[in-house]
Every structure is written in structure tokens, then in C-alpha cells.
């Protein structure tokens, strides 16, 4: 894995952690039910990008 890929992987992991925290907060407030679905989709997108980087 080259330096650029490692950096991108690090950034994606930080984004994943941040999205998980946002999801926890959104679930506890439930002001906008669509927000939870949106955050869950973003988490899945980040996970798939992480897997692509790991496999390449």
C-alpha cells in the first residue's frame, strides 16, 4: 500500500468514527427520522471505500 492510500485509509477511518458518533446522537434525538437513514448510508459508503482500499 502506498503512502497516498494509507493516508486516505486513515481519513476514511476518522470519518467513519465521526459518522458513528453522529448516528448515536441522531438516534437519541430522532428529530428527523430521515437523518438516521442518511447517516447509515454514508457509513456503508465509507465502509465499502475502506474495503476497496484494503483489497487493492
KOLLOKE-681938 format. One line per field, with one value per atom (N, C-alpha, C): residue number from 0; chain; atom name; x, y, z. Coordinates in steps of 0.05 Angstrom, whole numbers, plus 5000, padded with zeros to 4 digits. Layout:
! residues N
nr	c(NUM / ...) .
kette	c(A / ...) .
atom	c(CA / ...) .
px	c(X / ...) .
py	c(Y / ...) .
pz	c(Z / ...) .
***
This chain:
! residues 56
nr	c(0 / 0 / 0 / 1 / 1 / 1 / 2 / 2 / 2 / 3 / 3 / 3 / 4 / 4 / 4 / 5 / 5 / 5 / 6 / 6 / 6 / 7 / 7 / 7 / 8 / 8 / 8 / 9 / 9 / 9 / 10 / 10 / 10 / 11 / 11 / 11 / 12 / 12 / 12 / 13 / 13 / 13 / 14 / 14 / 14 / 15 / 15 / 15 / 16 / 16 / 16 / 17 / 17 / 17 / 18 / 18 / 18 / 19 / 19 / 19 / 20 / 20 / 20 / 21 / 21 / 21 / 22 / 22 / 22 / 23 / 23 / 23 / 24 / 24 / 24 / 25 / 25 / 25 / 26 / 26 / 26 / 27 / 27 / 27 / 28 / 28 / 28 / 29 / 29 / 29 / 30 / 30 / 30 / 31 / 31 / 31 / 32 / 32 / 32 / 33 / 33 / 33 / 34 / 34 / 34 / 35 / 35 / 35 / 36 / 36 / 36 / 37 / 37 / 37 / 38 / 38 / 38 / 39 / 39 / 39 / 40 / 40 / 40 / 41 / 41 / 41 / 42 / 42 / 42 / 43 / 43 / 43 / 44 / 44 / 44 / 45 / 45 / 45 / 46 / 46 / 46 / 47 / 47 / 47 / 48 / 48 / 48 / 49 / 49 / 49 / 50 / 50 / 50 / 51 / 51 / 51 / 52 / 52 / 52 / 53 / 53 / 53 / 54 / 54 / 54 / 55 / 55 / 55) .
kette	c(A / A / A / A / A / A / A / A / A / A / A / A / A / A / A / A / A / A / A / A / A / A / A / A / A / A / A / A / A / A / A / A / A / A / A / A / A / A / A / A / A / A / A / A / A / A / A / A / A / A / A / A / A / A / A / A / A / A / A / A / A / A / A / A / A / A / A / A / A / A / A / A / A / A / A / A / A / A / A / A / A / A / A / A / A / A / A / A / A / A / A / A / A / A / A / A / A / A / A / A / A / A / A / A / A / A / A / A / A / A / A / A / A / A / A / A / A / A / A / A / A / A / A / A / A / A / A / A / A / A / A / A / A / A / A / A / A / A / A / A / A / A / A / A / A / A / A / A / A / A / A / A / A / A / A / A / A / A / A / A / A / A / A / A / A / A / A / A) .
atom	c(N / CA / C / N / CA / C / N / CA / C / N / CA / C / N / CA / C / N / CA / C / N / CA / C / N / CA / C / N / CA / C / N / CA / C / N / CA / C / N / CA / C / N / CA / C / N / CA / C / N / CA / C / N / CA / C / N / CA / C / N / CA / C / N / CA / C / N / CA / C / N / CA / C / N / CA / C / N / CA / C / N / CA / C / N / CA / C / N / CA / C / N / CA / C / N / CA / C / N / CA / C / N / CA / C / N / CA / C / N / CA / C / N / CA / C / N / CA / C / N / CA / C / N / CA / C / N / CA / C / N / CA / C / N / CA / C / N / CA / C / N / CA / C / N / CA / C / N / CA / C / N / CA / C / N / CA / C / N / CA / C / N / CA / C / N / CA / C / N / CA / C / N / CA / C / N / CA / C / N / CA / C / N / CA / C / N / CA / C / N / CA / C / N / CA / C) .
px	c(5017 / 5000 / 5018 / 5013 / 5030 / 5021 / 5037 / 5033 / 5006 / 4998 / 4973 / 4949 / 4950 / 4929 / 4926 / 4949 / 4949 / 4936 / 4943 / 4932 / 4901 / 4893 / 4864 / 4849 / 4862 / 4850 / 4847 / 4867 / 4867 / 4844 / 4841 / 4820 / 4792 / 4789 / 4764 / 4757 / 4777 / 4771 / 4762 / 4775 / 4766 / 4738 / 4732 / 4705 / 4684 / 4692 / 4674 / 4668 / 4689 / 4685 / 4666 / 4670 / 4654 / 4625 / 4621 / 4593 / 4579 / 4594 / 4582 / 4573 / 4589 / 4581 / 4556 / 4555 / 4532 / 4507 / 4511 / 4488 / 4477 / 4495 / 4487 / 4470 / 4480 / 4466 / 4439 / 4438 / 4413 / 4393 / 4402 / 4383 / 4372 / 4388 / 4378 / 4359 / 4362 / 4344 / 4320 / 4324 / 4302 / 4285 / 4297 / 4283 / 4275 / 4293 / 4289 / 4295 / 4275 / 4280 / 4296 / 4294 / 4310 / 4339 / 4347 / 4375 / 4389 / 4376 / 4388 / 4394 / 4375 / 4379 / 4402 / 4403 / 4424 / 4452 / 4454 / 4480 / 4487 / 4468 / 4473 / 4484 / 4472 / 4481 / 4510 / 4516 / 4543 / 4563 / 4555 / 4573 / 4578 / 4558 / 4561 / 4580 / 4577 / 4594 / 4623 / 4628 / 4655 / 4666 / 4650 / 4660 / 4668 / 4652 / 4658 / 4684 / 4688 / 4713 / 4737 / 4734 / 4756 / 4762 / 4742 / 4747 / 4761 / 4753 / 4766 / 4796 / 4802 / 4830 / 4846 / 4833 / 4847 / 4853 / 4835 / 4837 / 4855 / 4862 / 4878 / 4907) .
py	c(4977 / 5000 / 5025 / 5043 / 5067 / 5088 / 5108 / 5129 / 5143 / 5148 / 5162 / 5145 / 5119 / 5101 / 5099 / 5098 / 5097 / 5122 / 5145 / 5170 / 5171 / 5162 / 5161 / 5142 / 5119 / 5100 / 5112 / 5126 / 5140 / 5160 / 5176 / 5196 / 5183 / 5161 / 5146 / 5135 / 5125 / 5114 / 5135 / 5159 / 5181 / 5190 / 5190 / 5198 / 5177 / 5152 / 5130 / 5134 / 5140 / 5144 / 5168 / 5190 / 5214 / 5208 / 5193 / 5186 / 5168 / 5150 / 5133 / 5150 / 5170 / 5188 / 5204 / 5213 / 5228 / 5210 / 5185 / 5166 / 5162 / 5159 / 5156 / 5180 / 5204 / 5228 / 5230 / 5223 / 5225 / 5205 / 5182 / 5162 / 5171 / 5185 / 5193 / 5217 / 5233 / 5257 / 5251 / 5237 / 5230 / 5253 / 5277 / 5300 / 5295 / 5284 / 5279 / 5250 / 5233 / 5204 / 5199 / 5216 / 5212 / 5216 / 5231 / 5236 / 5209 / 5192 / 5167 / 5150 / 5148 / 5133 / 5144 / 5171 / 5184 / 5177 / 5179 / 5174 / 5145 / 5126 / 5098 / 5092 / 5106 / 5102 / 5112 / 5135 / 5146 / 5127 / 5115 / 5096 / 5072 / 5062 / 5039 / 5047 / 5071 / 5081 / 5082 / 5092 / 5094 / 5066 / 5048 / 5020 / 5007 / 5012 / 4999 / 5012 / 5038 / 5050 / 5039 / 5035 / 5023 / 4995 / 4979 / 4952 / 4953 / 4971 / 4974 / 4980 / 4998 / 5005 / 4981 / 4967 / 4944 / 4923 / 4919 / 4897 / 4904 / 4930 / 4937 / 4939) .
pz	c(5000 / 5000 / 5000 / 4982 / 4980 / 5001 / 5002 / 5023 / 5019 / 4995 / 4989 / 4998 / 4993 / 5001 / 5031 / 5044 / 5074 / 5086 / 5074 / 5084 / 5080 / 5056 / 5050 / 5069 / 5075 / 5093 / 5121 / 5130 / 5156 / 5157 / 5136 / 5135 / 5135 / 5120 / 5119 / 5146 / 5160 / 5187 / 5206 / 5205 / 5222 / 5215 / 5189 / 5180 / 5190 / 5189 / 5199 / 5228 / 5244 / 5273 / 5278 / 5263 / 5266 / 5259 / 5237 / 5229 / 5249 / 5262 / 5282 / 5306 / 5313 / 5335 / 5327 / 5303 / 5293 / 5293 / 5286 / 5285 / 5313 / 5332 / 5360 / 5369 / 5363 / 5370 / 5356 / 5331 / 5315 / 5326 / 5334 / 5344 / 5371 / 5387 / 5413 / 5411 / 5390 / 5388 / 5371 / 5348 / 5330 / 5321 / 5317 / 5307 / 5277 / 5263 / 5234 / 5228 / 5225 / 5220 / 5195 / 5175 / 5151 / 5155 / 5176 / 5182 / 5189 / 5205 / 5213 / 5188 / 5170 / 5145 / 5129 / 5127 / 5111 / 5123 / 5149 / 5163 / 5159 / 5162 / 5158 / 5130 / 5110 / 5082 / 5079 / 5091 / 5090 / 5103 / 5125 / 5139 / 5120 / 5107 / 5089 / 5065 / 5055 / 5033 / 5042 / 5066 / 5077 / 5081 / 5091 / 5095 / 5069 / 5048 / 5022 / 5011 / 5015 / 5005 / 5020 / 5046 / 5063 / 5052 / 5047 / 5036 / 5009 / 4992 / 4966 / 4969 / 4988 / 4992 / 5004 / 5022 / 5034 / 5013 / 4995 / 4975 / 4952 / 4948 / 4926 / 4933) .
***
